[in-house]
Amino acid sequence: MSTFQDPTPTSPEIAYLWLRREISSHPWDQDAFFTENAIAEAAGVSRTPVRDALLRLEAAGLLRRVPHKGAYVPALTAQDIESMMEVRHVIEDWAVRKVTSLGRLGPELDLLLLTQEESLADPVAFIDCDIRFHKHIVHAAGNPALEELYDSQRIKQQRMGVKAIQDSQGRSDHVVAEHRTIVDAIRTQDSQLASAAVHSHLVSTLTALKALPANAGGSQAARPTAQALNSPPKLKESHGHRSRPAIQP
């Protein structure tokens, strides 16, 4: 009997996943600069796969490559917030209406809610559960093209969401309550009610995001300074040693 196993990730994939995680955990209102050497050392790969990873992330609009130096990750702006939330509203409203009308709801959302409640003290884990909650509904609606578009906003969601939870007192409790309202509305099989619950949640989320104080974001993303482009950055202390990161999807 043959056993199927997940293939060992390639060096470009290792570099890509490491840098994607680093960007997603970086505060949304702060820019960052990474040299190719620093990324290669932290991810445990050579510079060639790092360049491949930078090309992928640049194509996704998450960074700007600086030739022979590395990559600049801009702070997100007020327009980024508006654009992301518009994409979420269009797709999540469509998805929850379809899922509700078809009765496509298993126990997964309840399990995600339970996990999210247990993660109230950890903003990163909490937002990860938040993204998985909404992603589950979009996936259940069964449109791969829209799901791919939705996934393209994931890193922005995480960067903004973590800061919103950290800086908005009581926001995490409100999120859990709003998610419970969405689940309850889906179970009624009333598409209008479910749509209203999602709309209320997204309006509340946008209000919380707009209320955040911004350091580097403001109305216009900061540009990399000459000093930043010519000086190697210091990576986060926890990634300063040379080790191969754990691989997560």
Secondary structure as UniProt FT lines:
FT   HELIX           11..24
FT   TURN            28..29
FT   STRAND          32..35
FT   HELIX           36..43
FT   HELIX           47..59
FT   TURN            60..61
FT   STRAND          64..66
FT   TURN            67..69
FT   STRAND          70..73
FT   HELIX           78..102
FT   HELIX           108..117
FT   TURN            118..121
FT   HELIX           123..141
FT   HELIX           144..151
FT   TURN            152..153
FT   HELIX           154..167
FT   TURN            169..170
FT   HELIX           171..187
FT   TURN            188..189
FT   HELIX           191..210
FT   TURN            218..219
FT   HELIX           226..230
FT   HELIX           237..239
//
